[in-house]
């Protein structure tokens, strides 16, 4: 078991997660809001990148600080071969495609979601992640298409769109990623062709700008 997340939270509480999935111990923690309304709370799954961990993801993402009304689950990945590095799989991560590693992480998600619904009343479910964790969020979107209210991805990707249904998505990429490549993929993944509304936002010099037809226009001033 990984150490329970040492979260500096006052109003919220932390429930450790210790589950056996296909005979393997899986661990993590769920941050629970101070109060749970009658309709339930939003539940966010936050997935670390390759080589990261649950505690590191909590420090980096801080979802419960930005959205204190939500419950947030941080899980610990198992050693996984990386696509760009770590081919021997000495660092933790998540499966990249359906059917890999006997779907160990898809099964983990199913088990933890069922556990969470017994612990608290859940309203809508969200998934987000960085890099390998972002790719796993895409895999969840494809494999569990009717589960999520919205998806968030940072520097992640996926190789196929089979099974993906239109849903609210925010995808954040680095400055060196060509905006038109992101736009083309986003339009294709949306499943509705070029008539689909796809907003590409770029942050440069303290500004958040939107690219459209090769030109950028100011959307809002960022406070940095």
N, C-alpha and C positions, 0 to 999 in steps of 0.2 A: 504494500500500500504506500502511495506517496503521502507525504506529510499533508495534513489538512491545511488548506490555504490560509496563510496568515494575513487575513484581510483587516485593514484598519477601518472597520465599519461600526457605526454607533447604532443606528436605528435598525439596520438589517441584521439578519442572522445567517449562519452558514450551516448547511447540512452536508456532512461527508457522504460521498457515494462509494460504496464497496459492493460490487456485483460480480457474480460468476457468469461469464458468457461463454458458452461452449467449453466449459472447464477451465477457462482462463480468468484470473482475477483482473477486473477493470476498476479503475479508481478515478476520483475527481471530487468535485464539490458543487453544491448549488447554493447560490446566494439568494436568500428569500427576503422579500420586502417586509417592511414593518407591519403593514396591514394588507389583508387580502379582501377585496370587495366581493360582494355577492356574485357578480358575474365572472369572477376569477381574475387572474393576472396574466399579462403577456409572459411567455417563456422564451428565452433566447438561448440557443446553443452557440457557444463561441469556441471555434476550433483553432488551435495553435498551428504554426507552420512546421515544416520538416526541421527537426533538430530542436524544436521548442518544447514547451511543457505547459501544464495547466497553470502553474503558479506564474510563470512568465507571461502567459496569455492574459491572465487577470491584471497583471501590472501594466501591460501594454494597452489592452483594450479598455479596461475600466468601464464596462457597459453599465454596471450597477450605479456608477457615479453619474453618468449621463442620463440614465433612465431608472431612477430609484424605485419607480412603481413596478418594474419588471423583475421577474425571477431570472437568474442567469446561471447557466450550467457551463462549467469549465471541466473538460475531461482530459485525461492523460493518454496520449497515443502510445503505441507499442513500436518497437524497432521495425523500420520499414525501409526497403531500398528506395533511394531517391531517384528522380528522373534526371536531374542536372548534376547531382553530386551524391556521395555516399552510396555507391552501387552495392556495397556489401550489406547495407541496412543496419548500420551500427547506431543510428540515431532514431528517435521516435517520430512517428508520423501517422498518416492515414492511408487506407487503400485508395488507389487512383481510379479504378474502374470497377464496374459491377462484375462479380465473379472472382475477383482477385482475393487471395488469402482467405478463401472460403467465406467471403463477405463478412469478415470478423467485425468491421467497424459499422457496417449497416446494421448488423445484429446488435452491436453495442447501442447504437442510436435507438433502435426499437425497444430494447430493454430499459434504457434510461428514461425514455419518454413514458413508458408504462409505469415505471417507478415514480417518476415525478408527479404523474396524475393521481397517484395514491397518496402522495405526501401533501400536495397542495391542489387547490382548484385552478385549473389552467384554462385560460381563454384562448388567445391566438398563439401560434407557435412560429418562431423565426429562427433562421440559421444564418451565421456569418462566420467568416474565417479569413486568415491571411495565408497567401501562398498555397502550400499543400492543403492547408485548412480551408482556403477559399475554393480550391478544386474539389474538396470533399463536399463543400456546400452545394456546388453544382451537381455532384453525383447524387446527393440527397434530393435535390430538386427534381432530377430525372427519375430517381428510383422511388421516391415517395411524393408524387406530383400533387396530391391533394392535401398535403400536410401543412404547408407553410403559407403564412400571410404575406411574407416578403423575404427576400434574400439579400445579403450583403457580402461582397467579395472585395478583398484587397490583394492585388498582385497575384491573382489566381486564374486558372483557366481549366478548360475541359476539352476533350477531343471529339466528342459526339454530342448531338442534341436529341438523340432518340428518347422519346418519352417526356421531354420537357414541354410543359404547358405554360402559356403566358402568365406571368406573375410580376409584381413590383420587384425591381432589382436595382441596386446601386453597385456599380463595379468601379473600383478606384485603381488606376494604373499609374505607372511612373511617367515622368516627363519625356523619357526617350521612347515611349511607346507611341507609334504613329496614330494620331487620332482617327484617321480614316480607316485604319485597320480595325480599331476598336469598334467604330461605327458599323462597318460592314458585318462584323461578327455579331454585334448586338442586334442588328436588323434581322439577320438570318435566324438567330436564336429566338427572337420574339415570335417567329412563326407566322408573321402577317405581312411579310414583304416590306417594301420601302414606304408603304403607307403608314407603317407603325411609327408612333411617336417615340423617338430615341433622342435623349438629350445628352450630349457629350460635354462635360464640364472639365476645364483645365485650370489649375491654380498656378499662377506665375506672378512673381513680384507682389505678393499680397493681394492679388485680385483673383476672383473666381470668374472665369470667362466661359462662354458657351461657343462651341464651334458649330457652324452651320454653313454649308455650301462653300467651305474653304475659308470662311472668314470668322473672326472671333469678335464677340461683343461682350461688354461688361454685364455681368449678371448682378453681382453685389460686391461690395468692399469687405474684405475679411479683416477681422481684428487679430493681428498677430503679435 
